[in-house]
């Protein structure tokens, strides 16, 4: 039996996007299938999808080689609609909850992928949770506003380079793999979107080192136009820079990942 289209399903349930939830639906299955191809292969591993809405990405995931597909949907209006995709095989699980509160390790056993068209209003917060939290996904393929996606993959000296780039690239290899125009969504957002693929690095910083890196980048980019000796003054200023082998008159946007890791490590070193 042929499934109804996503638009037909939305109409049948009388559903539309909620601005308060940052919802913009991707209804073109050719696009969702391409995103899933970019995210895979899954080789039988579980996939967590946050904010599935009407299930465009979910349908493509269920067509893939994912072992289980676990949906985390905050909006209870979509749970009955998503339940219609369950074929009784046990592959699909639906969790009605806030993804910012969910403990992913309790949802899946073993390695898992994250594949999501993230709600715009919580996308960055969710990414930081996954990058810095105790649970490490096998890989993340996530859609953001184009501006946020560019901030994740930016290099030193680029306008988009900042704290998000340093934290993301310290933890993962990050690539921008797909652009989508606003017209691809219903309703169309005011901005374009992009998909980022992130794979955790084997040499990712240990938790305590990552916390120090967060402190250093928060201070450095909190006053990004100032020299580091000024922006890092609460953490040691010029003396901290000298211990890390960084010029105190440099600015945050010129320092690469290794430089910020040296600054993070220097927080633990006694002043000379």
ROBA-960990 format. One line per 10 residues: number of its first residue (from 1); their letters; for each residue x, y, z of N, C-alpha, C. Coordinates in steps of 0.02 Angstrom, whole numbers, plus 32768, in hexadecimal, padded with zeros to 4 digits. Each point is the difference from the previous one (the first is absolute). Layout:
NUM) a) X,Y,Z,X,Y,Z,X,Y,Z | ...
% end
This chain:
1) xxxxxxxxxx) 802A,7FC4,8000,7FD6,803C,8000,802C,803F,8000 | 7FF2,802E,7FD3,8027,803D,7FFB,7FEF,8030,8039 | 8035,801A,8020,7FF5,8030,8036,7FE6,8041,7FE4 | 7FD4,8023,8025,7FED,8044,7FEB,803D,802D,8002 | 7FFE,8036,7FD9,8038,802F,8001,8001,8023,8044 | 8039,801F,800E,8006,8024,8040,7FCD,8039,8005 | 7FF5,8022,7FC9,7FD0,8037,8000,7FB9,7FE6,800D | 7FF0,7FC6,7FE1,7FBF,7FE2,800B,7FF8,7FEB,8049 | 8036,7FE6,801D,7FFE,7FEA,8046,7FF6,803C,802E | 8023,8036,7FF4,7FF8,803D,8028,7FB8,8019,7FFB
11) xxxxxxxxxx) 7FE5,8002,7FC3,7FBB,8018,7FF6,7FCE,7FD2,8024 | 800C,7FBF,7FFC,7FD2,7FD0,801F,7FFD,8009,804C | 8039,8013,801D,8003,8009,8048,7FF3,8049,8014 | 7FF7,802C,7FD0,7FF4,8046,800E,803A,8022,8022 | 803D,7FF0,7FE9,803C,8019,8022,8025,8033,7FD5 | 801F,8030,8022,802B,8030,7FDF,803B,8010,802F | 8032,8021,7FE5,803C,800F,8028,7FF1,8033,8037 | 8021,7FF7,8039,7FFA,802F,8037,803F,802B,8003 | 7FF6,8041,7FFC,803A,802E,8002,8024,7FFB,8043 | 7FDB,7FF5,8037,801E,7FFD,8042,8030,7FC6,8007
21) xxxxxxxxxx) 7FF8,7FCC,7FD7,802C,7FC6,8002,8037,8004,7FCA | 8001,8037,7FDB,8033,8007,7FCB,7FF7,7FCD,7FC8 | 7FC2,7FED,7FF1,7FF4,7FCA,7FD0,7FFD,8019,7FB8 | 8026,7FDD,7FD5,7FFC,8009,7FB7,8007,7FBB,7FE2 | 7FCD,7FE9,7FDD,7FFD,7FBB,7FEA,8020,7FF5,7FBD | 8024,7FC9,7FFA,8020,7FEB,7FC1,7FD5,7FC7,7FE4 | 7FD9,8010,7FCD,7FCE,7FD1,7FE7,8015,7FDA,7FC1 | 8038,8014,7FE2,8018,7FE1,7FC2,8029,7FC2,8012 | 7FE5,7FC5,7FF1,8022,7FC1,8013,8040,7FF6,7FD9 | 8007,801F,7FC5,8040,7FFB,7FDC,8037,8023,8027
31) xxxxxxxxxx) 7FEF,8037,8021,8031,8024,8029,8010,7FD9,8040 | 7FCD,7FE7,8021,800C,7FDC,803F,8028,7FC0,7FF3 | 7FF3,7FDF,7FC7,8028,7FC4,7FEF,8049,8012,7FF4 | 800C,803A,7FE1,8045,8015,7FF4,8024,800C,8042 | 7FDE,8020,8030,801D,800D,8042,8012,7FBE,8022 | 7FD4,7FCF,7FFB,800D,7FBF,801F,803B,7FDD,7FDE | 8005,8006,7FBE,803A,7FE3,7FDE,8041,8021,8017 | 7FFF,8042,800B,803B,8023,8018,8012,7FEB,8047 | 7FCD,7FED,8027,800B,7FED,8046,8019,7FB9,8006 | 7FEF,7FD3,7FD1,800F,7FBA,8006,8043,7FEE,7FE1
41) xxxxxxxxxx) 800D,7FBD,7FFA,7FD3,7FCA,8013,7FFE,7FF6,804C | 7FC8,7FE4,8017,7FF7,7FF6,8049,8014,7FB9,8015 | 7FFF,7FD1,7FD2,8017,7FBC,800D,7FDE,7FE1,803D | 7FBF,800B,8005,7FD9,7FE2,8036,8002,8024,8042 | 8025,8038,8003,8002,8027,803F,7FBF,8028,8008 | 7FF3,8014,803D,7FC5,8029,800F,800B,8047,7FE8 | 7FC8,8022,7FF0,8001,8046,7FED,7FCF,8025,802C | 8016,8038,801E,7FD3,802C,8026,7FF0,803C,7FD4 | 7FC0,800F,7FFA,7FEA,803C,7FDC,7FDB,802E,8030 | 8015,803E,8004,7FE1,8032,802C,7FD4,802E,7FD6
51) xxxxxxxxxx) 7FC3,800C,8017,7FD3,802D,7FDE,7FE8,7FE6,7FBD | 7FE6,7FC2,7FFD,7FEC,7FE3,7FBF,7FC4,8022,7FE0 | 7FD5,8022,8028,7FC6,8021,7FE4,7FD4,7FCE,7FDA | 7FF1,800E,7FC0,7FD4,7FD3,7FDB,8022,7FC1,7FE7 | 8042,7FFA,8008,8021,7FC1,7FF2,8020,7FF9,7FBB | 8012,8037,7FDF,8021,7FFC,7FBF,8043,7FDD,8005 | 8029,8015,802F,8041,7FE0,800B,7FF6,7FBA,801C | 7FCE,7FF7,802A,7FF2,7FBF,801E,7FF2,7FCC,7FCA | 7FD8,8012,7FCF,7FF0,7FD0,7FCA,8040,7FEA,7FDC | 802C,8030,7FF3,803F,7FEE,7FDE,802C,7FD5,802D
61) xxxxxxxxxx) 8000,800D,8040,8028,7FD7,802F,7FE5,7FB9,8004 | 7FBE,7FF8,7FFE,7FE2,7FBD,8003,800D,7FD9,7FC0 | 800F,8023,7FC9,8012,7FDF,7FC1,804A,7FEB,7FFF | 8027,8019,8030,8049,7FF6,8001,8013,7FC0,8025 | 8042,7FF7,800A,8019,7FC5,8023,8007,800C,804B | 7FDD,8032,801B,8001,800C,8049,7FE0,7FC5,8024 | 801E,7FEC,8038,7FE3,7FCA,8027,7FC1,8015,8024 | 8005,8038,8024,7FC6,801E,8022,7FFE,8049,7FEF | 7FC4,801C,8000,7FF7,8048,7FF7,7FDA,8019,803C | 8021,802B,8028,7FE3,801A,803D,7FF1,804A,7FF6
71) xxxxxxxxxx) 7FC1,8012,8006,7FEA,8044,7FF6,7FF6,8023,8043 | 8018,803E,8005,7FF4,802A,803B,7FDB,803D,7FE9 | 7FC0,8004,8010,7FD4,8035,7FE9,7FE0,8023,803B | 800D,8042,8005,7FE4,8026,8038,7FB6,8010,7FF6 | 7FEB,8009,7FC2,7FBC,8015,7FF1,7FD1,7FC3,7FFF | 7FD4,7FF9,8031,7FD5,7FC4,8004,7FD0,7FF9,7FC6 | 7FF5,8036,7FDA,7FD2,7FFD,7FC7,8017,7FCE,7FCC | 8042,7FF4,7FFC,801B,7FD7,7FCA,8006,7FB6,8012 | 7FF7,7FEE,803F,8008,7FBB,8015,7FD0,7FD1,7FDC | 7FBE,8010,7FFB,7FD3,7FD3,7FDB,8014,7FF8,7FB7
81) xxxxxxxxxx) 8014,8037,7FE0,8014,7FFE,7FBA,803E,7FD4,7FF7 | 8032,8009,802B,803E,7FD8,7FFC,7FF2,7FB7,800E | 7FCF,7FF2,802C,7FF0,7FBB,8011,7FE7,7FD9,7FC4 | 7FE4,8024,7FCF,7FE8,7FDF,7FC3,8038,7FE3,7FD6 | 803F,8015,800D,803A,7FE6,7FDC,801A,7FBF,801E | 7FE6,7FED,803A,8016,7FC3,8023,7FE1,7FC2,7FDE | 802B,7FD5,7FE6,7FE7,7FC4,7FDE,7FFC,7FC3,802E | 800C,800B,8041,7FFB,7FCA,8030,803F,7FD6,8006 | 8035,8012,7FDC,803E,7FD9,8001,802A,800D,803E | 7FF1,8036,8024,8028,8013,803A,803A,802D,7FF0
91) xxxxxxxxxx) 8008,8013,7FC0,8037,802C,7FEC,7FF4,8048,8017 | 7FC1,8015,8003,7FF1,8047,800E,7FEA,8009,8048 | 8021,8031,8021,7FEC,8014,8044,7FF3,804B,8000 | 7FCC,8015,8023,7FEE,8047,8002,8000,8017,8049 | 802B,8031,800E,8005,801C,8044,7FE4,8047,7FFD | 7FCB,800D,8025,7FE4,8044,8002,8020,8024,803B | 8032,802A,7FF1,8027,8021,8034,8028,8038,7FE1 | 801F,8028,802C,802C,8037,7FEB,8046,7FE3,7FF8 | 801C,8006,7FC3,8042,7FE4,7FF2,8037,801E,802B | 7FF7,803C,8019,8032,801F,802C,8004,7FDC,8043
101) xxxxxxxxxx) 7FCB,7FDC,8012,7FFF,7FDD,8041,800E,7FB5,7FF9 | 7FF7,7FE5,7FC5,8005,7FB8,7FF6,8048,7FE8,800A | 8006,7FC4,801F,8041,7FDF,8006,8005,7FCC,7FC8 | 8028,8010,7FCE,8002,7FD6,7FC4,8018,7FB9,800F | 802C,7FF8,8031,801A,7FBD,8010,7FC9,7FD1,8017 | 7FC9,801E,801A,7FC7,7FD7,8017,7FD3,7FEB,7FC6 | 800A,801E,7FC5,7FD4,7FF2,7FC7,801B,7FC9,7FD3 | 8042,7FF7,7FFF,801F,7FD1,7FD1,8036,7FD8,8024 | 800D,7FC5,7FE6,8037,7FD6,8017,8038,8004,7FCD | 803C,800E,8016,8038,8001,7FD2,8003,803E,7FD6
111) xxxxxxxxxx) 802C,8000,7FCC,800A,803B,7FD6,7FC0,8014,7FDB | 7FF5,8040,7FF8,7FC5,8018,7FDD,8011,8040,7FDA | 7FDA,800C,7FCC,8006,803D,7FD8,7FCA,8032,8017 | 800E,8040,7FF5,7FCE,8034,8007,7FF5,801E,7FBB | 7FC2,7FFF,7FE9,7FEE,801D,7FBF,7FC1,8029,800B | 8004,8042,7FF6,7FC7,802A,8010,8000,8041,7FD8 | 7FC3,8016,7FF1,7FF3,8044,7FEA,7FED,8025,8040 | 8030,8020,801F,7FF6,801A,8044,7FD3,803E,8000 | 7FD5,8005,8033,7FDA,803F,8008,8030,803B,8006 | 7FF3,8035,7FDB,802F,8038,7FFE,800E,801F,8044
121) xxxxxxxxxx) 7FCD,8000,802C,8009,8025,803F,8029,7FDB,8034 | 800F,7FC0,7FF5,8028,7FDA,8032,803A,7FDB,7FDF | 800C,800B,7FC0,8033,7FDA,7FDC,8045,8006,801F | 8016,803D,800F,8043,8009,801C,8005,7FE2,8046 | 7FCD,800A,8029,8000,7FE4,8044,8004,7FB4,7FFE | 7FDC,7FE0,7FD2,8003,7FB7,7FFA,8045,7FE9,7FEA | 801E,8024,7FD0,8042,7FED,7FE9,8033,8003,8039 | 7FFF,8035,8027,802E,8007,8038,7FF5,7FC7,8032 | 7FC2,7FEE,800C,7FF0,7FC8,802D,8022,7FC0,7FE7 | 7FFA,7FF2,7FBF,801C,7FC2,7FE4,804C,8003,7FFC
131) xxxxxxxxxx) 801C,803B,7FF5,8049,8006,7FFB,8022,7FF9,8044 | 7FE1,801B,8034,8021,8005,8041,7FE4,7FD1,8035 | 7FCA,7FDD,7FF1,7FE0,7FD5,8031,8022,7FBC,8006 | 7FE6,7FD5,802C,8020,7FBF,800D,7FF4,7FCC,7FCA | 7FCC,800B,7FD6,7FF1,7FCF,7FCC,801E,8015,7FBD | 8024,7FD2,7FE0,8021,8010,7FC0,7FDE,7FD9,7FC8 | 7FE1,8021,7FD0,7FE2,7FDD,7FC7,8035,7FE5,7FD0 | 7FEC,7FD0,7FD7,802E,7FE6,7FCD,8010,8035,7FCC | 7FCD,8026,7FED,8007,8039,7FD2,7FC1,802A,8005 | 8005,803F,7FEA,7FC7,802E,8002,7FF8,801F,7FBA
141) xxxxxxxxxx) 7FC4,7FFD,7FE6,7FF0,8021,7FC1,7FC4,802C,800E | 800B,8042,8002,7FCF,802E,801D,7FF5,803C,7FD2 | 7FC1,8014,7FFB,7FF0,803B,7FD9,7FF6,803C,802E | 8020,8038,7FED,7FFC,803E,8026,7FEF,8039,7FD0 | 7FF2,803A,801C,8001,803D,7FD8,8046,8005,7FE0 | 8004,8018,7FC2,8040,8004,7FDD,8034,8025,8029 | 7FEC,8036,8021,802F,8027,8027,801F,7FD7,8039 | 7FD8,7FD6,8021,8019,7FD6,8036,802E,7FCA,7FE4 | 7FEB,7FE2,7FC8,8029,7FCC,7FE1,8045,801C,7FEE | 8002,803C,7FE5,8040,801F,7FED,802B,800E,803E
151) xxxxxxxxxx) 7FE0,8010,8038,8026,800C,803E,801F,7FC0,801A | 7FE1,7FC7,7FF3,801B,7FC0,8018,803F,7FED,7FDB | 8003,800D,7FBF,8037,7FE8,7FD6,8034,8036,7FF1 | 7FF6,803C,801A,802C,8039,7FEE,8048,7FF6,8016 | 802D,801E,7FDA,8048,7FFE,800E,8017,8042,801D | 8039,8002,8024,801B,803F,801B,8006,8035,7FCA | 7FEC,803D,8011,8004,8038,7FD2,7FC0,800B,7FD9 | 7FD3,7FCF,7FFF,7FC0,8009,7FDE,7FCF,8023,802E | 7FD2,8025,7FE2,7FCF,8026,8028,7FD8,7FD4,802F | 7FF0,7FC3,7FEA,7FD5,7FD3,8028,8026,7FDC,8037
161) xxxxxxxxxx) 8042,8007,8001,8029,7FDB,8031,7FF5,801B,8046 | 7FF3,7FD2,802E,7FF5,8014,8045,7FFF,7FC5,802F | 7FE1,8009,8038,8001,7FCD,8034,7FE2,7FBE,7FE8 | 7FC8,8003,7FDA,7FE0,7FC3,7FE9,802E,7FD7,7FD3 | 8025,8021,7FD5,802F,7FDD,7FD3,8036,7FDD,8029 | 801C,8022,8031,8036,7FE3,8028,7FE8,7FC3,8026 | 7FC7,8005,8022,7FE6,7FC8,8027,7FEE,7FC6,7FD2 | 7FDB,800F,7FCA,7FEB,7FCB,7FD2,803D,7FDC,7FE2 | 8032,8026,7FEA,8039,7FE2,7FDE,8031,7FE0,8030 | 7FFD,8012,8040,8028,7FDD,8032,7FE6,7FBA,800C
171) xxxxxxxxxx) 7FBF,7FF8,7FF9,7FDE,7FC1,800F,7FF6,7FD5,7FC2 | 7FF4,8020,7FC6,7FEC,7FDC,7FC3,8025,8019,7FC3 | 8004,7FD6,7FCE,800F,8016,7FBC,7FBD,8018,7FE3 | 7FFD,803E,7FE9,7FC0,801D,7FEB,8004,8016,7FB7 | 7FCD,7FED,7FD9,7FFC,8014,7FB9,7FBA,8018,7FF0 | 7FFC,8035,7FD9,7FC0,8016,7FE6,7FF3,7FD8,7FC0 | 7FC8,7FD9,7FFE,7FF7,7FD0,7FCA,7FC5,800F,7FD2 | 7FD6,8031,8013,7FC5,800D,7FD6,7FE3,8044,8010 | 7FEA,8024,7FCD,7FDD,8040,8008,7FB7,7FF7,7FEC | 7FD3,8021,8023,7FB9,7FFE,7FEE,7FE4,8047,8001
181) xxxxxxxxxx) 7FDC,8013,7FCA,7FE1,8043,8000,7FC3,8001,802D | 7FEB,803B,8013,7FC5,8007,802A,7FC2,7FE1,7FE0 | 7FFD,8003,7FBD,7FC5,7FE7,7FDC,7FF6,7FB5,8008 | 8033,7FDC,8018,7FFA,7FB7,8009,7FD4,7FEE,803B | 7FEF,8031,802A,7FDD,7FF3,803E,7FB8,801A,7FFE | 7FD7,7FE3,802C,7FBB,8017,800B,7FF6,800B,804A | 7FF1,803E,8016,8002,803E,7FDA,8049,8014,7FF3 | 800D,8027,7FCB,8046,8014,7FF3,801A,802D,8038 | 803B,7FF1,801C,801E,802D,8031,801B,803E,7FDD | 8018,8030,8027,801B,803D,7FE3,8049,7FF7,7FEA
191) xxxxxxxxxx) 801D,7FC6,8010,8047,7FF5,7FF2,8009,7FBD,7FDC | 8039,7FF8,7FDF,8012,7FBF,7FE2,8019,7FD1,8037 | 8005,7FC0,7FEF,8017,7FCE,8030,803B,7FD9,7FE2 | 8021,7FDA,802B,8038,7FD6,7FE9,8007,7FC5,802F | 801B,7FC9,7FE5,800A,7FC3,8026,804A,7FF8,800F | 800F,7FF1,803F,8045,7FF5,8016,8007,7FB7,8017 | 8035,7FE0,7FEA,8010,7FBB,8015,803C,8003,802F | 7FF7,7FE4,803B,8034,8002,8033,8011,7FB9,8017 | 8040,7FF1,8003,8017,7FBE,8017,802F,800B,803C | 7FF0,7FE5,803B,802A,800A,803A,8049,7FEB,7FF4
201) xxxxxxxxxx) 802D,802A,8017,8048,7FF4,7FF7,8018,7FCD,8034 | 802E,7FD3,7FEC,801B,7FD1,8031,802A,8023,8036 | 801B,803C,7FEF,8029,8025,8030,7FDA,803A,8020 | 7FBE,7FFA,8005,7FD8,8036,801C,8017,800E,8047 | 7FFC,803F,8017,8018,8011,8043,7FDA,7FDA,8037 | 8024,7FEE,8034,7FE0,7FE2,803B,7FD0,8033,801F | 7FCE,7FEA,8027,7FCD,802E,801A,801C,803D,8023 | 8032,7FF8,802B,801A,803A,8025,8024,8031,7FD1 | 8023,7FE5,7FCF,8022,802B,7FCF,7FCC,8026,7FD6 | 7FCA,7FDE,7FEF,7FCB,8020,7FD9,7FDF,8039,8028
211) xxxxxxxxxx) 7FF7,7FF6,8041,7FE4,8035,802A,802E,803D,8001 | 8042,7FF4,8004,802F,8038,7FFE,7FFE,8024,7FBC | 7FF9,7FD8,7FCA,7FFB,801D,7FBE,7FC1,802C,7FFB | 7FC9,7FEA,801D,7FC2,8028,8000,800A,8042,8025 | 8024,7FFD,8038,800D,803E,8027,802A,8031,7FD8 | 8034,7FE6,7FE0,802E,802B,7FDA,7FDD,801F,7FC5 | 7FDA,7FD8,7FDA,7FDE,801B,7FC4,7FC8,8030,8013 | 7FDE,7FF3,8038,7FCB,802E,8016,801E,8044,800E | 8039,8002,8022,8020,8040,8010,801D,8021,7FC1 | 8022,7FD8,7FD7,8023,801D,7FC6,7FCF,801C,7FCD
221) xxxxxxxxxx) 7FCA,7FDC,7FF2,7FD0,8018,7FCE,7FCA,802C,801D | 7FFD,8003,8043,7FD0,802E,8020,8012,8048,7FF0 | 8040,800D,7FF3,8018,8042,7FED,8030,7FF8,7FC5 | 7FE5,7FE6,7FC9,802A,7FE7,7FCA,8029,8036,7FDE | 7FEC,803F,8004,8027,8035,7FE0,803A,8018,802B | 8003,7FE9,803E,8036,8014,802C,803C,7FD1,7FF9 | 803A,8018,8012,803B,7FD4,8002,7FF6,7FCD,8038 | 801F,7FC6,7FF8,7FF6,7FCA,8031,8016,8014,8046 | 8033,802A,8006,8016,8013,8043,7FC8,8024,8026 | 7FD2,8020,7FDA,7FC7,8022,801F,7FC4,7FD1,8009
231) xxxxxxxxxx) 7FEE,7FDC,7FCA,7FC5,7FD5,8004,800A,7FC6,8031 | 803F,7FE9,8007,800E,7FC8,802D,8018,8017,8045 | 7FFA,8040,800E,8018,801B,8040,7FE5,7FDB,803D | 7FBF,7FED,8001,7FE7,7FDB,803B,8021,7FBC,800A | 801E,7FE5,7FCA,801F,7FBE,8004,804C,8003,8004 | 801C,803C,7FFF,8048,8006,8004,801F,802E,7FCC | 7FD8,8014,7FCE,8015,8032,7FD0,8041,7FEF,7FDC | 802E,8031,8000,803E,7FF8,7FDD,802A,7FC6,8019 | 7FFF,7FF4,8042,8028,7FCA,801C,7FE7,7FBC,7FE7 | 7FBD,7FF9,7FFB,7FE3,7FC2,7FE5,8016,7FF6,7FB7
241) xxxxxxxxxx) 7FFE,8035,7FD9,8015,7FFC,7FBA,8049,7FEB,7FFB | 802A,801D,8029,8048,7FF0,7FFD,800C,7FB6,8012 | 7FDB,7FE5,8032,8008,7FBA,8012,7FEA,7FD2,7FC6 | 7FD1,8018,7FD9,7FE6,7FD8,7FC8,8027,800C,7FBF | 802F,802F,8001,8026,8010,7FC3,7FD6,8026,7FCD | 7FD1,8029,8019,7FD4,8027,7FD5,8010,804A,800A | 8004,8025,7FC9,800E,8048,8006,7FC7,8023,8025 | 800F,8024,8036,7FCB,8021,8027,7FD9,8035,7FDA | 801E,801B,7FCA,7FDD,8033,7FD9,7FD8,7FE2,7FC6 | 7FFD,7FBD,7FFB,7FD7,7FE0,7FCD,7FB6,8005,8013
251) xxxxxxxxxx) 7FD5,7FF8,7FCF,7FB8,8001,800B,7FE4,7FBA,7FF6 | 7FC8,7FF3,8021,7FE4,7FBC,8002,7FF6,7FE2,7FBB | 7FE8,8028,7FD1,7FED,7FE5,7FBF,803B,7FE8,7FD6 | 803E,800F,8018,803D,7FEA,7FDC,801E,7FC1,801D | 7FE7,7FE8,8039,801E,7FC8,8023,7FE0,7FBF,7FE9 | 8029,7FCF,7FEC,7FE4,7FC0,7FE8,7FF0,7FD2,803B | 7FE5,7FC5,7FF0,7FEB,7FD1,8034,803A,7FED,802E | 803A,7FF2,7FE4,8039,7FEC,802A,8014,8038,802F | 7FFC,803E,7FE8,800F,8039,802C,7FD1,8004,803B | 7FBE,7FF5,7FF3,7FD0,8002,8037,8009,7FC5,802F
261) xxxxxxxxxx) 8014,7FC7,7FE6,800E,7FC7,802C,803C,800F,802D | 8032,8022,7FE5,803A,8013,8029,7FEB,8031,8037 | 7FD4,802F,7FEE,7FE7,802F,8033,7FD9,7FDA,8036 | 7FD8,7FD0,7FEB,7FDA,7FD8,8030,802F,7FDB,802F | 8034,7FE2,7FE3,8030,7FDA,8029,8026,802E,802F | 800E,803E,7FE9,8026,802F,8029,7FD9,8018,803D | 7FBE,7FF7,8000,7FD9,8012,803B,8014,7FD8,803D | 801A,7FC3,7FF3,8014,7FD4,8036,8048,800B,8017 | 8025,8028,7FDA,8046,800A,8010,800A,803B,802F | 802C,7FFA,8031,800C,8039,802E,8020,803A,7FDC
271) xx) 7FEF,803C,8016,801F,803D,7FE4,804B,8000,8011 | 8028,8018,7FD2,8049,8003,800C,8011,803C,8029
% end
